[in-house]
Amino acid sequence: MRVYLACGITDMRKGIGGLSALVQDALRQNPAGGAVFAFRGRRADRIKLLHFDGQGFCLYYKVLERGRFAWPSPADGTARLTGAQLAMLWEGIDWRRPHWSTPPVRAS
């Protein structure tokens, strides 16, 4: 799975058409190419994911009750993530520096 983050702030009022145009113009990618594109709002507590599934566009939107989504600086332009990093991002975990807990103790 290819995942691209639009570094910096995105206007969260944009829908599928506006985000697709942003993917083409700013990220220089094909929005219908099968990749997942992630965008973050100004307050850093909401993200949108845009994905073309072969039949049409899917737009996922998440707002955190507490905390903020970890995001690269606008100077980075575009960041590429793995599927695992996207899963951490979606759960509100800092995908750049995940905190791994200690392994479970062996049950007897």
Stockholm file with secondary structure:
# STOCKHOLM 1.0

chainA/1-108         MRVYLACGITDMRKGIGGLSALVQDALRQNPAGGAVFAFRGRRADRIKLLHFDGQGFCLYYKVLERGRFAWPSPADGTARLTGAQLAMLWEGIDWRRPHWSTPPVRAS
#=GR chainA/1-108 SS CCEEEECSCCCTTCCHHHHHHHHHHTSCCCTTSSCEEEEECTTSSEEEEEEECSSSEEEEEEECSSSCCCCCCGGGCEEEECHHHHHHHHTTCCTTSCCCCCCCCCCC
#=GC SS_cons         CCEEEECSCCCTTCCHHHHHHHHHHTSCCCTTSSCEEEEECTTSSEEEEEEECSSSEEEEEEECSSSCCCCCCGGGCEEEECHHHHHHHHTTCCTTSCCCCCCCCCCC
//
